[in-house]
């Protein structure tokens, strides 16, 4: 097998291909251990490096050779039971897509394409433990009417009517719930759709949405409402063996949002503070064994 190219898994991400000599060098330096998942052409699936005879000292069972072609998706194992999410968004890509989404909402008709474009661009930059190559398979016409109506609702304030404003808020909340459910239902890993869904009640979601609007009157209280709301959303994500959590405190959300808002007020720093804020926000989500968060 000395002429084979190998792949290995690191923090849930697929690395390689690399020659066996280079893989052995990583083993010698301790960067690849006996419990690291590895794969090479002809193997039926990923196996621990320590199970490949001759690859790691004291290796045991032989690899199962059946499958040709590229490596299968990295399976989550005991070594990849959880951890914090992370993101490294490109400055100008994130800024450009966000600006296009904003413009699309103003002009209404392009909204389904600009919103979907932002999701399809940004989600692959999010790194999830045990879920390599995260992606988004949603299409602009999946729920095009939702984005069109949301775009139209941006002009509802011109009606100058309390009843219209209240109905607009209720409708915005419901449409936001539809978007959250759609995003979770269109996530993929290594090109395969994930069996993930958001099962939160639309009535409860609308309640949180209205509470966020009301809490804005307190100037600072909205940050604590937002953290509680995000934790509720996480508790209602189904289809994973691990629990999704949001770990930031209200104070952390508050001061970073203030810094972000001040940076946006000066216009020029917007691309940099947007990336800083988005990277931090994603890093506050984590995957834990179910029940561990409550017990911890």
N, C-alpha and C positions, 0 to 999 in steps of 0.2 A: 504493500500500500504506500510505499515511499514516494511514488510519483503522483499520488492523489492530492487534490485540493480539498481543504477542509473548511467548514463553517463552524463557528462556536457561538454560544449565547452569552451575552453579558448584560446584566440588568434588564433582562427581557428583550434585548435587541439582538438581531442576527448580525454577526460580524463575519467577514470573509468575502470571497474565498481567499485562502492563503495556502502556500505549500506546506507539506507535512513538516519540513525542516523548521519552518517559521513557527508552526504550532508547537513543536517540541521546545523551541526556544522560549515561547511564552510559558510553557509548563515549567521549564527550568527556573524561570524568573518568578514563578508563583502567580502569574497573571491568569493562568488557566489551571484549575485544580481538578482533583479526581471527581468532584461533584458537578463540574461544568458540563452542560449539554453540548455535544458535538455531532456533526453529521458530515458524511461524504457520499459521493455518488455511489449508488448501489445499496445503501442502507435503507431499511424499511421505515425508519423514523429516527428521531433524535435519541441519543443514549449518553449516559454519563461517561466522561473521558476515562474514568477509572475502570469501566467495564470493557474497554477496548484493549485486547491483549497487546502488550509491548508499547502502548502509547504512554501510559503512566506507570511508574513502579508499582508492583503488586496488583496489576490489572487482572480482572477475572474473566467474566463471560465474554464470548465472541460477539461481534456485531451481527445484527440480522440484515443480510443483503438481499433486497428484493426490488427496491424502487429505484428507477432511473430518473433523470431530469433534475430539476432544482430541489432545494431542501424544502420539506414541509414546514408549515407554520410552527414556530417555537411554542411548545406546550408549556403551560404554567405548571410548575412543580413545587415541591416543598421548598426549594431554594428561591422561589419567586412568589412567595405567599402575599406580598404586599409592599407598600412603600408609597412615598409621595410622588405625585405627578410632577412633571417639569416641562418647560417649553423654552424654545430659543427662536422667537419669531424674527425674521429679517426686518430691519427698520423700515425700509422704503416699501417693501412688499405689503407689510401690515398697514402702513399708513395709506398707501394707494388704494388697497382694497376697502379699507374702512371709509375713505373719502368717497369712493364710488358707491358704496352702500348708502351713505348719507345723501348723495346726489340722486340716486335711484329712488329713494323714498320721497324726495321733494317732487320729482317728476312723475312719481306713481307708477307708470307703466313699466319702466325698467326694474322696479323693485324686486320681483322674483329672481331675476338674473343676477343683480348685483349682490343681493343677500346670500343667495346660494353660492355665488363665486367666492365670497368672503369665507364661508364655512368650509368649502372645498379646499381653499388655499391654506387656512389657518390650522385646521384639525390635524393634518399630517405632521405639523411641527410640535405636537403635543406628545410627550413620551410617557407611556403608561407601563408600569412594571408588569411583565408577563404578557403584554399585548404589543408585539412588534408591528411597526408599519401601520399605525392607526390611520384610518381614512374616513371619508364621508361620501356616501353613494347617493345622496339626495339630488334630485333634479329640479330645475326651476319651475316646472309645471306640476310638480307633486301637489303643492298647496298654494298655487299662484294667487288664488283669490284672497288668501290670508294676507299676503304682502300688499296686494292692491288695496284692500280695505284699510289696512294699517296706514298706508300712504295717504289715503283720502282723509283719515281721521286726524292727520296732522293739521288739517285746515278747519277742524270742528270748532276750535276756539273762536273763529270769526263769527260764529252764530251769536255770541254774547248772550247765552242763555244757560242758566244753571241746570235745567233739565237736560239740555243737549250735552253739556259738559259731563254730567253724571253718567248718562247713557254711553257717552264716548269712552269714559274710563272703564265701565263695565265691559264694553265690547273689546277694548284694547287688552284688558286682562285675560279675557277668554281666548283671544287670538294669540296672545303671548303663550298661554298654556298649550295651544295647538302646536306652536313652533317648537317649544321644549320637547314635547312628545315626539314630534317629527324628527328632530335632531338625534335624540337617543335611539330612535328606531332605525336610523340610517348609518350608524357607525359600523365600521369594518376593521378587520385586522388581517394584514397580509392579503388583501383582496377578497376576503370572505366576510360576509355580513355577520355581525355579532347578534346573539339572541337577547339583546338588551332592550328594555322598555321602561318608560316612565309611567307609573300607575297612580300618580297623585290625583286626587279628586279635583275636577275643575272648579267646584264651588269653594273648596278650601284654598285653592290657588288664587282665585279672585279675591278671597278674603285677605290673603297676604299682600296682594297687589294694592288693594285699597288701604291697608294698614301702612304700607310703604309711603303712599301719597300723603296720608294724614300725618305720619311721623315726620315728614319733611318740614312741618310747621315748627318743630322743636329745634331745627337747624342741625342738631347732632344726633338725635335719637334714631334717625333712619338707618344709621350704620349698624346698630344692634338689631334692628328689625331685619335688615338684609342678611346678617349672619344667621339669624334664626330661620329665616325663610330658606336660605341655601341649605341649611342642615335638614330642613323638612324635605326639600327636593331630593337630597342625597338619600334619605331614608326610603324614598319611594322609587328608587331605581332598582329594577328587578332583572333577573336573568344572568347575574354574576355570582360566582361562588364567594366573592369577597364583597365587603360592605364599602360603599363610597362615603367618605366623610369630608367635611369642610372644617378646617382647624383654626382659621384666623379668628381673632377676637374683634369685637366691635370697634375697639380703640385702634387696632391695627388697620382696619378698613377705613376708619375715619381719617386718620392723619395722612395715609397714602392717597386717599381720594382728594384731600385738600391740596396736597403737593401737586397731584396730577392736574387739578383744576387751575391752580396758579400757573403751572407751566403752559397749559393750553391758552390761558389769558394773554400770554406774551407771543402767541402764534408760532414763532420760529422753533421753540423747543418741542412742539407737538409730536413729531415723529419719535423723538427719543423718550419722552415721558409716556407716550402711548405704549411703546414696547416694554419699558420698565414696568409699568402698571400691569400690563397683560401677562408678562412673564411671572410676576409676583403672584397675581391672582390665581393662575393655574397651579402654582406650586403649593397653594394652600389646600388643594384637594389631595386626598390620599386613598389608598386601598388598604383595608385591614381585614383580618379574619372576622367573620360575622360573630358579633357578641363581644369582640375584643375592645371595641370603642366604649361600650357601655360599662365594661368591667374595669377599663383603664382609668 
